[in-house]
């Protein structure tokens, strides 16, 4: 049995991964649950892990696996696990409703590198292809992949060398991780925030400052929907 705070945190993690493709940071969890310190989040995370609802994975930034959901959040006792590690984005249907024959992989073009740090020149040529789970690209629109270069998004679980899966779109909501084209020549991967007539491109690393630019200098090229990492 979960306390209200534990249930609220589990629901927040689950919904954020469905929306963004990556788990929320501890700061975001603290703010969402209106707690004064991160220590309270650590205690809740530990309690959820001890009760078998989540699992933390070592050596990965913000890696949390939701093993099961309680009935209050639509889960079934003993049902199949729902994986939400880093960039895995579950299908919108319950896992139990997905026949195994529907699980498949697709090949996406890797359109060069994207900067997770200081913006680099945009690259629009296919360097190679990568196979991704079909469920990761189940949304509407075209998809493509980019190789990450830099460390400005490490607190979002995105490391240099990772392959990010992007759904093409020209619109974004505040907090979305997007591919942003700056002045039609520099591409970067950042969190998107609209501030009046300006756009803020925010890193997930305190070593990098938030860039605030006039809205006509920034074009959204796509939103993050998944991540692939090799070791």
C-alpha positions as CSV (number, residue, x, y, z in Angstrom):
1,X,0.0,0.0,0.0
2,X,1.4,3.4,-1.0
3,X,1.0,6.7,0.8
4,X,-0.5,9.6,-1.1
5,X,2.9,11.2,-1.6
6,X,4.4,8.0,-2.9
7,X,1.5,7.5,-5.3
8,X,1.7,11.1,-6.4
9,X,5.4,10.7,-7.2
10,X,4.9,7.5,-9.1
11,X,2.2,9.1,-11.1
12,X,4.3,12.2,-11.8
13,X,7.3,10.1,-13.0
14,X,5.1,7.9,-15.2
15,X,3.3,10.9,-16.8
16,X,6.5,12.8,-17.4
17,X,8.2,9.9,-19.2
18,X,5.1,9.5,-21.4
19,X,5.2,13.2,-22.3
20,X,9.0,13.8,-22.6
21,X,10.5,10.4,-23.1
22,X,12.8,10.9,-20.1
23,X,12.2,10.8,-16.3
24,X,12.0,14.1,-14.4
25,X,14.9,15.5,-12.4
26,X,14.9,15.4,-8.6
27,X,14.4,19.2,-8.6
28,X,11.3,18.7,-10.8
29,X,10.0,16.0,-8.5
30,X,10.6,18.2,-5.5
31,X,8.7,21.1,-7.1
32,X,5.8,18.9,-8.3
33,X,5.2,17.4,-4.8
34,X,5.8,20.8,-3.1
35,X,8.6,19.4,-0.9
36,X,11.3,21.6,0.8
37,X,14.3,19.4,0.0
38,X,15.5,16.6,-2.3
39,X,16.0,14.4,0.8
40,X,12.2,13.9,0.9
41,X,12.3,12.8,-2.8
42,X,15.1,10.4,-2.0
43,X,13.0,8.8,0.8
44,X,10.0,8.5,-1.5
45,X,12.1,6.9,-4.3
46,X,13.6,4.5,-1.8
47,X,10.1,3.5,-0.5
48,X,8.8,3.0,-4.1
49,X,11.9,0.8,-4.9
50,X,11.5,-1.2,-1.7
51,X,7.8,-1.9,-2.6
52,X,8.8,-3.1,-6.0
53,X,7.1,-0.3,-8.1
54,X,10.4,1.2,-9.5
55,X,14.0,0.2,-9.9
56,X,17.0,2.5,-10.1
57,X,19.8,1.6,-12.5
58,X,23.4,2.3,-11.6
59,X,25.7,4.4,-13.7
60,X,23.0,6.1,-15.7
61,X,21.9,9.7,-15.1
62,X,18.3,9.9,-13.9
63,X,17.6,6.2,-14.9
64,X,14.4,5.0,-13.3
65,X,12.5,1.9,-14.4
66,X,8.8,1.7,-13.4
67,X,8.3,-2.0,-12.8
68,X,4.6,-1.9,-12.2
69,X,1.7,0.5,-11.5
70,X,-0.8,0.2,-8.7
71,X,-4.5,-0.3,-9.5
72,X,-5.1,3.4,-8.7
73,X,-3.0,4.3,-11.7
74,X,-4.4,1.7,-14.0
75,X,-2.1,-1.1,-13.2
76,X,-2.9,-4.7,-12.5
77,X,-1.4,-6.8,-9.7
78,X,1.2,-9.1,-11.1
79,X,0.8,-7.5,-14.6
80,X,3.7,-7.0,-17.0
81,X,6.2,-4.3,-16.3
82,X,6.1,-0.9,-18.0
83,X,9.6,0.2,-18.9
84,X,10.4,3.9,-18.7
85,X,14.2,3.9,-18.6
86,X,15.7,7.1,-20.0
87,X,14.3,7.6,-23.5
88,X,12.0,4.6,-23.7
89,X,8.6,5.8,-24.4
90,X,5.8,3.2,-23.8
91,X,3.0,2.6,-26.2
92,X,-0.1,4.6,-25.2
93,X,-2.0,1.3,-24.7
94,X,-1.6,-0.8,-21.6
95,X,1.3,-3.3,-22.0
96,X,-1.0,-6.3,-21.5
97,X,-2.9,-5.2,-24.7
98,X,0.1,-5.4,-26.9
99,X,0.4,-8.8,-28.7
100,X,4.0,-9.9,-29.1
101,X,3.6,-10.1,-32.9
102,X,3.2,-6.3,-32.9
103,X,6.6,-5.7,-31.5
104,X,8.9,-4.6,-34.4
105,X,11.8,-2.4,-35.2
106,X,12.2,0.4,-37.8
107,X,15.2,1.9,-39.5
108,X,15.6,5.6,-39.1
109,X,18.2,7.9,-40.8
110,X,20.8,9.4,-38.5
111,X,21.0,13.0,-39.7
112,X,24.5,13.8,-38.4
113,X,25.2,15.3,-35.0
114,X,23.3,17.6,-32.7
115,X,25.0,19.7,-30.0
116,X,24.1,19.3,-26.4
117,X,26.3,22.2,-25.4
118,X,27.5,25.0,-27.6
119,X,25.5,24.9,-30.8
120,X,27.2,23.4,-33.8
121,X,26.5,23.9,-37.5
122,X,23.3,22.1,-38.6
123,X,23.9,18.9,-40.5
124,X,21.2,17.6,-42.8
125,X,22.9,14.7,-44.5
126,X,22.2,11.0,-43.7
127,X,25.3,9.5,-42.1
128,X,23.9,6.0,-41.5
129,X,20.7,4.3,-40.3
130,X,19.7,3.0,-36.8
131,X,17.1,0.4,-35.8
132,X,14.6,1.6,-33.2
133,X,11.6,-0.1,-31.5
134,X,8.4,0.6,-33.5
135,X,6.6,1.8,-30.3
136,X,9.2,4.6,-30.0
137,X,7.9,6.1,-33.3
138,X,4.3,5.4,-32.9
139,X,3.2,9.1,-32.9
140,X,2.2,11.1,-35.9
141,X,4.7,12.7,-38.2
142,X,8.1,11.8,-39.6
143,X,10.9,10.7,-37.3
144,X,14.7,10.9,-37.6
145,X,17.7,10.3,-35.4
146,X,20.7,12.4,-34.3
147,X,23.9,11.7,-32.5
148,X,24.5,13.8,-29.4
149,X,27.7,15.7,-29.0
150,X,28.3,17.5,-25.7
151,X,27.2,17.2,-22.0
152,X,24.7,20.0,-21.5
153,X,21.8,17.6,-21.2
154,X,23.3,15.1,-18.8
155,X,20.8,15.8,-16.0
156,X,18.0,14.8,-18.5
157,X,19.7,11.5,-19.0
158,X,21.2,12.4,-22.3
159,X,25.0,11.8,-22.7
160,X,27.5,12.6,-25.4
161,X,27.4,9.7,-28.0
162,X,23.7,8.9,-27.4
163,X,21.4,8.6,-30.3
164,X,18.2,10.7,-29.8
165,X,15.0,9.9,-31.7
166,X,13.2,13.1,-32.9
167,X,9.6,13.5,-34.2
168,X,9.4,16.3,-36.7
169,X,7.3,19.2,-35.6
170,X,7.5,23.0,-35.7
171,X,5.7,23.6,-32.4
172,X,6.6,22.8,-28.8
173,X,5.2,23.3,-25.3
174,X,7.2,24.7,-22.4
175,X,9.5,22.1,-20.9
176,X,9.7,20.0,-24.1
177,X,13.2,18.9,-25.2
178,X,13.6,20.0,-28.8
179,X,15.9,20.3,-31.7
180,X,16.2,24.1,-32.1
181,X,17.6,25.8,-35.2
182,X,19.2,29.1,-34.3
183,X,19.5,31.7,-37.0
184,X,18.9,29.0,-39.7
185,X,22.4,27.7,-39.2
186,X,23.1,26.3,-35.7
187,X,21.3,23.3,-34.3
188,X,21.1,22.4,-30.6
189,X,19.2,20.1,-28.3
190,X,17.7,21.9,-25.3
191,X,14.5,22.4,-23.2
192,X,12.2,24.9,-24.8
193,X,10.5,27.7,-22.9
194,X,8.5,30.7,-24.4
195,X,9.1,34.0,-22.5
196,X,6.9,36.6,-24.1
197,X,8.5,37.6,-27.4
198,X,11.6,35.5,-26.6
199,X,12.5,31.8,-26.6
200,X,14.7,30.4,-23.8
201,X,16.8,27.3,-24.6
202,X,17.7,25.7,-21.3
203,X,20.4,23.2,-20.7
204,X,20.1,20.3,-18.2
205,X,23.6,21.0,-16.7
206,X,24.3,23.9,-14.3
207,X,27.6,24.5,-16.1
208,X,25.7,26.0,-19.1
209,X,23.7,29.2,-19.1
210,X,20.2,29.5,-20.5
211,X,20.2,31.1,-23.9
212,X,17.4,33.7,-24.4
213,X,16.8,34.7,-28.0
214,X,14.2,36.6,-30.0
215,X,11.5,34.2,-31.2
216,X,12.2,34.9,-34.8
217,X,15.7,33.6,-34.4
218,X,14.6,30.1,-33.2
219,X,12.8,27.5,-35.2
220,X,11.7,24.2,-33.6
221,X,12.7,21.3,-35.8
222,X,11.4,18.4,-33.7
223,X,10.7,17.0,-30.2
224,X,12.6,14.3,-28.4
225,X,10.6,11.0,-28.2
226,X,13.3,8.5,-27.4
227,X,17.0,7.7,-26.8
228,X,19.3,4.8,-27.7
229,X,22.5,4.2,-25.9
230,X,25.3,1.6,-26.5
231,X,28.0,0.5,-24.1
